[in-house]
Amino acid sequence: MRAARALVGAALALWLGAVARDGFDGWVAATVIPPLAPAISAEVLARDGTILRAFTVDSGIWRPGVDPGAVDPRYLAMLVGYEDRRFYSHGGVDLHALIRAAGQAVLAGHVVSGGSTLTMQVARLLEDSGTGHLGGKIRQIRLALALERRLTKAQILSLYLQIAPFGGNLEGVRAATLAYFGKEPRRLTAAEAALLVALPQSPETRRPDRAPAVAKAARARVLARLVAAHVLRPADADSAGTEPVPTRRTPFPQLAPHLADRLRLAAPGQTVIRTTIDAGLQARMEDLAAAAVARAGARLQVAIVVADHRSGEILAEVGSAAYAADHRQGFVDMTQALRSPGSTLKPLIYGLAFDEGLAHPETLIDDRPVNFDGYAPQNFDHQYRGTVRLREALQLSLNIPAVLLTDAIGPANLMAGLARAGVKAVLPGGQPGLAVALGGVGVDLQDLVQLYAAIARGGVALPLTVDPDLPRPPGTRVMSAVAAWEVGDILSGLAPPPGQPANRLAYKTGTSYGHRDAWAVGFDGSDVVGVWMGHADGTPVPGAFGGDLAAPVLFEAFGRIRPVLAPLPPPPPATLTVSNAELPPPLQRFRSRDAAFLPAPDAPQVAFPPDGAEVELAGGALLVKVQNGRPPFTWLADGLPLATASRDRQQVLAMPGPGFVHLSVIDAAGHSAAVQVRLLP
């Protein structure tokens, strides 16, 4: 009977134990687990993987992503050795540690050591539950047990590394190492690792930037316990104890801020955005931009784009001299702003004209007053040079030759050339006119740099990009390799700005109407750089010229890329490198497509009487005058010769009588001019 009662009691105990176990399992299984993917700070990275710019999460917390494999193993060993030595063997709760902590608290009358495991700390951080009361501790235990059932130990440790607090708005070990040590957590000293172990226990009171003495004492306690636990050698701990703690936070990188903003907006859910930007070069260009405006007007702004024209990769992009809401409007990204390009489109005009067989760099062209149905362009200095070579016309940036060439190729073909180069040109309205040649169109700096990259690449355009993974297209031909080389050869002969080294940099400057924009764009055998300077709001900059303002910055930019320019390529085999006299006759002097229907440039003109005039005869005679042309001259009235072989430009002709008469003059070259006049008695 006694044995039967014992058996029944044992069975009852087992049953109660099973019920308790099942109930406990159900209690743990029913745990509501918070989201296990905390918001991560987005990062824009340079080509070498370094951070250009990081963004806080919505709550203003710095929480960059952490790869446990990229964290120093010594820190991980010290963390586990100090916080949770049985981390890899318990199921979320360490009963030994809890019993020890409770006993110490009873004997001492206050908390001596904690019994929380790393899993329980992760549970507390995920749930943001307190530790000062029993309810909070029970919730941590329940969630810790549930986490251990769902996650691996590596995943739990990874969560801790991501969300552990390190003071202020720093969360995660990577945020801490970047802010306190200015480096990634890949390699840490024993002193740095010990400080990182100590901070999450009391992140605000132990912040080294605010309480360095408290932080140092907490680090010393960590070092001492790790020595006692045989995790750290005494000599290493002693050496670590002498290392100073950081007393200030290192600001998170903020290179290429305008570009980073654009990329983040374009990929809102992406936490890691890789770019082709060279971080060192970007920093040097930003320093140059700040220096460029510091020596100029209070509202002057600058933007710079640097690209490898061989690959189309953007290496540096400066949207403004300072990313700030200042009087320069530094938050405006001027690499993307539509502005008038001034004379910077002239190289494309010349290249297209060369390609169409209309001209050659040594072709002669007349720089003299012209009028196209009321449009009468003038040179910037309001002077005329007469007959010049096209090479000189482009180097002097003469407007009239550029308009003559544009008229010959057609404004629509010029716009098509811009489109092939990937330039998103915006017309003020209507159809393109000849004013496009002189900047009557809106372009942005990045697109303008892309145009010059196409010329530098032998006439083939590739889209400029900051995406290292973007497939590279074969490119679009804008002009022939010969025309592109000829344009580059002309531009490389341009004199450098005063004080800059004489070299073979192919460059062009431009100034928009009203001195609103100063430009300089150039290339060597490897890179292309564009500089814009002006006011961000588009107001004029009195006295500003691209050659005076932007060109020196362009040359300084190339100096900061490398000490010596990359050489420009040799001419393609088909290039015709001869003097004007050796050119084929049609290329010796520029003539537009309809030149056969127009008077020759040196053809005679009837200076008096003017066409359509009414003139009184004086004794049956009429005074006539001729300008231009080559003597001797022949004068005719209604086809009848009145004077022949006259070398005088002024002549008195005996007229047949009053009435309408068709008066014409022919010079020695056979060129002629005529007027219709009415003779009065």
Buried (B, 14 or more C-beta within 10 A) or exposed (E): EEEEEEEEEEEEEEEEEEEEEEEEEEEBEEBEBEEEEBEBBBBBBBBEEBBBBBBBBEEEBBBBBBEBEEBBEBBBBBBBBBBBBEBEEBEBBBEEBBEBBEEBBEEEEEEEEBBBBBBBBBBBBBBEBEEEEEEBBEBBBBBBBBBBEEBEBEEBBBBBBBBBBBBBBBBBBBBBBBBBBEEBBEEBBBBBBBBBBBBBBBBEEBBBBBBBEBBBEBBBBBBBBBBEEEBBEEEBBEBBBEBEBBEEBBEBBEBBBBBBBBBBEEEEEEBEBBBBBBBBBBBBBBEBBBBBBEEBBEBBBBBBBBBBBBBBBBBBBBBBBBBEEBEBBBBBBBBBBBBBBBBBBBBBBBBBBBBBEBBBBBBBBBBEEBEEEEEEBBBBEEEBBEEBBBBBBBBBBBBBBBBBBBBBBBBEBBBBBBBBBBBEBEBEEEEBBBBBBBBBBBBBBBBBBBBBBBBBBBBBBBBBBBBEEEEEEEBBBBBBBBBBBBBBBBBBBBEBBEEBEEBBBBBBBBBBEEBBBBBBBBBBBBBBBBBBBBBBEBEBBEEBBBBBBBBBBBBBBBBBBEEEBBEBBEBBEEBBEEEBEEBEEBBBBBBBEEBEEEEBBEBBBBBBBEEEEEBEBEEEEBEBBBEBBEEBBBBBBEEEEBBEEBEEBEBBBEBEEEEEBEBBBBBBEEBBBEBEBEBEE
